[in-house]
Structures are given as C-alpha cells and as structure tokens.
Amino acid sequence: MSILGQSVTVRQICAGAIFAAALGMGAAGPSAALEPVRIFAPGASRDLASALEQSSLVVAAWRDGVTAAPDLLAAARADYPRFVGALYSEGYYGGTVSILIDGQEAADISGLNAPTRIDRIVVRVTPGPLFRFGQTRVAPAGGFRDMPEEFRPGAPARSELIQEAVTETITAWRDIGHAKADVAAQRLVADHDRARLDADVEIDPGPRLRFGDLRIEKQSRMSERRIRKIAGLPTGEVFSPADLDRTARRLRDTGVFSTVALREAERPNPDGTLDITARIVDQKPRRFGVGAEYATDEGLSLSGFWLHRNLRGEGERLRIGGEVSGISGETGGEDYELTFDLTRPATLDALTDAYLSARLAQENEEDFLQKGGSLELGFIRRQTDDLTLQAGIGYSYADVSDDLGEETYEHLYFPIGATLDRREDLLDTTDGYYADLQVTPYFGLGGSESGTRITGDIRAYEEFGATKGTVFAARVQFGSITGASLTGLPNDLRFYSGGGDTVRGHSYQSLGVDLAPGVTTGGRSFLGLQTELRQEVRENIWIVGFADWGMIGADSVPGVDGDSHAGAGIGLRYNTGIGPIRVDVGVPVSGEDDGSSFQIYIGIGQAF
C-alpha cells in the first residue's frame, strides 16, 4: 500500500532515477583497484547520513568486494530511487542526487557502451531544506487509534510517519470488522517555497464483514473435517485479524504441518461474509531427537525421543521418549525413565486437546530406591493466547525402599493446573513473565494415604540498560503436601532442594527432612528463590551472576519452619540458533555442605 504517488509535487531529482537499461552486453572485466565509495552530503544530519549509507547498494557492493563493472553499474543505477527514498524518509523533498562513475553520471551511461572497468564511484547528495508538515489528515479515523505523535503540523515531514498513520488507521478499521479498509484517495503536496508538505489521505473503510467459509487447499493426509475443527474459524462472527491469527496458530500448534497460510478472499460474498482460504502442507510424519546435560553432582543425563505426527490422519502426535540420568554422578545410581504420550488436538472443541500419557521409571537416589509408573488421561485447553488450563485423571503405582523400610503406594489422582506464559522466547527470554500452578488430589488405594500436592512456579524477566544488554531474572517456587503424613505419598512426590533446578552450588536433593541420625526424607513443603543478572559482553556471549536459596519443611506451609541453604556463582551463555549453551559454576553459601567445593552445570537453554 503506497501513499507516496504522482500527486507529490517535487523537483526533478534526476532523470536517471527512472532509467532502466539491459546490462551485461559489454565485457565484464574486473576493476584493478576500486577506490572506496564516497558519499558527500553537505549539511546532512547524522540520521540522514546514516539513512543514505544504509540504503546504498553501491556501498554494500564495495564492502562485499564486488569489482565487476556491470554489477557496479547496476547498483549505481538502482541507487537513485533508493537515495530519494532515504531523503523522503527524513523529510527532504527538494534534494538532488548525482552518482559519478569515473566522472560520468551513472544514469547517462548507455547500456550498449557500459565500461569494462570501474575505478572510482562518487555520490553527491544535496538534501535541500528540511520540510515540515502543514496539513496532516488521515480520515475517517473513527477515533479508534491515536495517530503517531510526530504526525502533526510543524513536525519534520518524514514519509514514514504518513505511512505509519495510514497503516494504523486501516488496522483500526480491520480490528472492528472492516476487512477491506484501504486508501481511497491521497493528496500529498510539497510546497518548495515554504518547505512544507501537506498530507491528506482518504480512507474507505468498506462494509463490516463476517467470517465466511474456510476453503482448504491441502497437501495433507488429514481430512478437511478435522482441519476445520482444529482451525476453529468463527464462521458467521464479525471479522477479526486476531481471530484469523488464532486460527493459523491452532493449525501450526498441531506440529503436523510445514506450511499454514491463510488468505482472505479478494471480494466479500453478497451476504456480507468473507471466505478464507487455508493452504496446508504436511510435515514429514516422523522425527527423532537426542539431548544431553551434565552436572558435577547429578552426573550425565542422556535423553532421546521418537515422534510420529498425524498418526491416524486426525492430527494425533505420538511421542516415545527415554532418559538415563545420574551416569557417573553422586545421586545414588542411574535413573531410568520411559514415557509414552499421545495427544489429539481439538477433541472437545477447537480449544481443547485430549492427551493420554504413560510413564515407567526407576529412581536410584541416595535416600531411596523407587520403581513404578503411571497412566493418565486428560484435557488441555488453550483458554487464551497465553493461558492454558489442564484437568485429568490418573493412576500411579510405586514400590519404595528407603531407610524406613519398604512401602507400596497406589493412588488415583486428579491433576488440575493453569499456566500463564507471557515470555517472548521460551529458551532465552529477556522480557515477560511466567506463572504455573498445579493442584493434584491423591486418593489412596489399598491402604495408601490420601492427600493433595500443590506446586507453584513464578518467573519474571526485565531487560534494561542503554543498549538493552542487561537482563534481571527471578524465579520463586513453592510446594505443599496437605492431608497426608510426611511419608504418606511416594518419595518422588515429596520435596527436596539442591541442584540445578533449585539451589545451584549444593548437591542434588541434598536438603530434606532429618527423621533420625542418618535417616533423611523429602519434606511436605518447599520454598525456593533463584535470581540471575545476565550481561551481554559481546555479540552472542553473556556472563551471568546468580544467587539461589531454598527451604524444606516437615510442615505443609512453605517457609514457616525447616532448614534452608543458599548457593551462588557465575555462568557463561553462548547463543546459538537453537538456544544458548549454558555453563554455570556454583558454590555453597550457607547450609550443610557435602564436601564439594563447587558444582558445574552444563546444558542448552537458560537455567529458568
């Protein structure tokens, strides 16, 4: 959508700005030594000088080492309109541009007589006076959205401000259902005697429309019926760009498709509806992945998964994963886990997915050995773009051997949870916050105790500094077991502190509740705090300082009574295309120490 057209009255910039000629008809001999390209712009502001340099293809070609004469000539000719655009962007509508190639104007060089070598390119830009806005009008605006603050009489007449005002106005009309809002007329007049630019743009909102049919162009195994249900296009409701974005996101979130493109019909239907066309292309159905993490005390963890997308053509995802952890660690032995997860999107409605998960595990910890598994069925609902709700029913079984003897736990449980995620990047966020609350009642079977386990995880991130190169991150975790006794639920459901996920510098699960000399178990409550200050020292490299604290209690109320410990340290982050590589070194600050002077943690992604 262009609002700078022929109605703008400006001086002739240069005949070469609209000159086009076929290149490559002459010899392509290299230049022996092309001198540095120079741009002379007397009186130009720093912003204008920067805009001219950044817009220049000739400058970019010289920096890239281009020496072929036809390429340099093509870049020079293309630079005329680019320099004019840079002048307009800063409010200069009376400028002149000259690009001399070995003393000859580039626009005057015939394509039939192109030079075989180029030694010197000089650009001269005379900006002329700075124009200021006279009249500024984009209407009808309807009062839906404020215009850019600088789009006002007397302000520098930067062309981008006109474009921004038009875009904001059209977006506002589209937001209330006028999908075909567009520019109806425009009058942009530059008065050179007074260095003034009048901008008058008329908007045609068009009719208020409703969503029509979802038309599907697909290269997919999935049926159109399932695609429509997953998309959840609100047919019959007032058109909304936000609803259209959510429709596309729901399709992408299945992970089934490599391409999801939604296109609005060119013309509305006679009944006031607007059809939407969805172009769908399947991803490859199967993939696998592997991962590894290392910590001094926890040892090496190796994990892997195999994934099948669109298992039965209904959008289902089957994921089989396995993990071996504690290899060469100090946690009591190796742990093993095998998981099966099957999810089906849009099961109850477009917002609600169903899941079935199974888990088999053996945990060899210093304080206990546990073997068991679980089977869980439930639903996950994406209530809003950033709020997810979960509810389900599950069965768990565990055989536990610890200092208190051997015990078998059998439970029917009902997980209920809510997650609010407003982070801008899951692996390396610098702004936003995250909150997760889980409440799970456990009903004992076969003599096992009943109780409720509650956990919370709150994280916040703030980026600051002149160059936005400093990030402060904080995390609060809490947990509570109510109803059941200290040993009423399996050991893996009790709370411990220490390790990379709680208090760095202390050994994994080193803090619990001492029942007797040499007899330690997990607590009924946990309260933890982690803080980090991340500082960028050069591109893709950050240093991190951190301090962590945790408390474990025998009582159900977190932070009221119990033992605590703290740790601190420094870390390094190297940003890669898939997330930062993390290396942290932590030392104990308070609490009982197991004798280790420091702990090292290595992984991908931030610690939290």
Salt bridges, closest charged atoms under 4 A:
GLU35 OE1 - ARG120 NE 3.19
GLU53 OE2 - ARG63 NH2 2.17
ASP119 OD1 - ARG117 NH2 2.93
GLU150 OE1 - ARG158 NH1 3.17
GLU160 OE1 - ARG158 NH2 3.19
GLU168 OE1 - ARG145 NH1 3.48
ASP175 OD2 - ARG145 NH2 2.61
ASP191 OD2 - ARG194 NE 3.17
ASP198 OD1 - ARG196 NE 2.91
ASP200 OD1 - ARG137 NH1 2.68
GLU202 OE1 - ARG137 NH1 3.21
GLU217 OE2 - ARG263 NH2 3.61
GLU224 OE1 - ARG228 NH1 3.33
ASP243 OD1 - ARG246 NH1 2.76
GLU264 OE2 - ARG174 NH2 2.71
ASP275 OD2 - ARG215 NH2 2.99
GLU314 OE1 - ARG225 NH2 3.21
GLU314 OE1 - ARG226 NE 3.44
GLU314 OE1 - ARG344 NH2 3.22
GLU316 OE2 - ARG312 NH1 3.05
GLU337 OE2 - ARG359 NE 2.59
ASP349 OD2 - ARG381 NH1 2.90
ASP353 OD2 - ARG382 NH1 2.81
GLU363 OE2 - ARG359 NH2 3.71
ASP385 OD1 - ARG246 NE 3.22
ASP385 OD1 - ARG249 NH1 3.01
ASP386 OD2 - ARG422 NE 2.80
ASP421 OD2 - ARG423 NH2 2.88
ASP457 OD2 - ARG459 NH2 2.80
ASP457 OD2 - ARG475 NH2 2.90
ASP501 OD1 - ARG475 NH1 3.06
GLU532 OE2 - ARG504 NH1 2.74
GLU532 OE1 - ARG534 NE 2.88
GLU532 OE2 - ARG573 NH2 3.33
ASP548 OD2 - ARG504 NE 2.77
ASP584 OD2 - ARG504 NH1 3.07
ASP584 OD1 - ARG573 NH1 2.72
